[in-house]
């Protein structure tokens, strides 16, 4: 089980409205629980799959104004003789771990991870954070054209379809994806998914 706790660090004057929009949008992702609003600037929810966990983090990193805490409850920590009572307790444990990971001084673009039942400096947690640090560097250098191109490919379109959508040639699309670091993002995303999944199995 995984959970995510994020804090808005941007300067939008209508931050409460923006934060609520993010919470509503992220809650529609398959595998994500309902994102709850905590105060004006924070959102939190449990997540049931490593892919959705990674997708939510990527969306927040791409926005650029969020500090993110991730909580992981490994299967070994979640085992119980009474599975009916397990879900709520594990969800709360994951949410607490995510909140513990998100320190008050966390800056926008940071992803910190806390694995329940382990020390704060756990290597698996560090590796997940490091993967997102590298992905964040790629995302931060992306132009608007690059964001448009990668968004279309990430949504499931192939390069030809994405090029048609943008009204450009396939070659131009390929150049945009290369300049946007699409291969590095894809590799980083898969690495992060694998690390998050492994952390949930420990």
N, C-alpha and C positions, 0 to 999 in steps of 0.2 A: 504494500500500500504506500502511496505517495501523497504528499500534500504540498501546496505552494502558498506562500504568504508574500505579497508584494506591496511595496510602498511607493507611491508616486513622488518623484523628486523634481518634477518640472515646475515651470513658473506660470502655467496657465491660470488666468484669473478666475476661470469657471471650473476649477479643479474638481469640485464635488460632482459636477455633471459629467466631466470627462471620466473620472474614476468609475462612476456608475455605468457609463457606456461600456467601458472595458469589462467590468464585472458581468454585465448582461451578455456581451458578445462571447466572452470566454466560456460562460456557462453553457453555451450551445454546442460546444465541442463534444463529440462522442467520447465517453470515458471520464469526463470532468463532472464533478459535483457542482452544486449551485454555489457560485462565488458569493460569499457574504461580505458586506461592507463593514469595515471596522473603522469607526470615526469617519473622517473626511477623505483621508489619503490612502487607506489600506484596504486590500482585498485578500480573501483567503478561502481555499476550498481543498477538499480531498480529490485525488485523481487515481483512477484504477488501472491505468496502463502506462508503461514507460514512454510509448510513442506520444500519447497525449501530453504527458508531463513535459516532454521535450518540445512539442509544438507550442504549448502555452509559454514556456520560457522564451522560445524563439520570437514569438509575437511581441512579448514585452521588451526583449532586447532590441528588436527592430524599431519599436516605438522610441527607444532611447532615453526615456525619462523614469525608469523604474529600477529600484533595488529589489532583489529577489532572494527569498529564503526558501529552500526546499527541504522538506522532511521526508525521511524514508523509514518505514517500519519493515525490517526484513521478515521473511516468512517464518524464520526460526523464533523471532520475537512475538509474532502474531499467533502462534499455535496455541490452541486451547482445547480443553475437553468438552466445552460447550460452544460449538460454532454459532448457535443462535445469538449468543451474547457477544460474539466476537466483533462483528462489524462496527458497531458504534464505538466500542472501546478502542479499536485499532484506528478508526478515523480520527478520534480525538487525540490519540497518541501521535499520529502523523502530523496533525495540525499543530500540536504543541512543539514537535521537533522543527517544523517549518518556521514557527514564530521564534523559537530559540536561535535558529540559524540567522534570522534577519536582525542584525544588531541596529541599535538606534542611530549610529553614525554611518550606516551603509550608504554608499554613494550610488547614483544612477549608473546602470550598466554592470553592477556587480551581482554575482550569483554565489551564494554561500549555501552549503549543504550540511545537514545534521542527520546522522544515522542513529536511530533510537538504539539504546543499549550499548553504544560504543563511546569512546573518548572523543572530545571535540576535534582533536587533530588527526582523526582517522584518515589513513591514506586513500581509501576509496572515496570518501567525501571530497578530499582535496583534488583527486583526479577528475571528478565530475565538474567541480568548480573551474579547474584549469581548462577543461575542454570548452566550457562556455566563455571563458576569458578569450580564448583564441577565436571562437566564432564571433564574439562581440567585436573584435578588432576588424574582422572582415566586414561585418555589417556597418560599422561606423564610417567606413571609407567609401560606402556605396553612394553613387549619384541617384537622382530621382529616376533617370532612365534605367539604371541598373535595378532599382527597387521594383519598377514596373515589370521589367523582363523576368526577374527571379520570382516575383509574386505569381505570374501567370504559369510558369513552369512548375512551381511548388504546388499550385492548385490542381495539377494533373494534366495540363496541356503539354503536347510534345513541342519541339522547337518550331516546326512548320506551323502548327496551329497558333502558337504564341506570336509568331511573326505576322501571320494574317491578322490577328487581333490588334496588333499595334500598327499595321499597315506598312511594314518594313520587309526587306528581303530576309531569306533564311540566313544568308551570310552576315547581314547586319545584326540579326538576332544572336547568332553565335558569338560575334564580337562583343556585344553587350554583356552576354553571360560571362564571357571570359574576363572582361574588364571588371565585372561585379564580383568576381571570385566565387562563381557558382560551384565549381568543382570542390573548392576548399570548404564551402558551406555544407555541401552534400556529404563530404567525408566527415566533417566535424559533427554534423547532425547524427550520422550513423554511429560514430564513436560515442557520442553522448547517450544515445538510446541504449547502446550495449552496456555502458557503464551504469546507467540508472537501473537497467534490468538486473544486472549482476548484484547491485547493492540491495535490491529487493529480495534476492534469493538467499542471502547470507544467513 
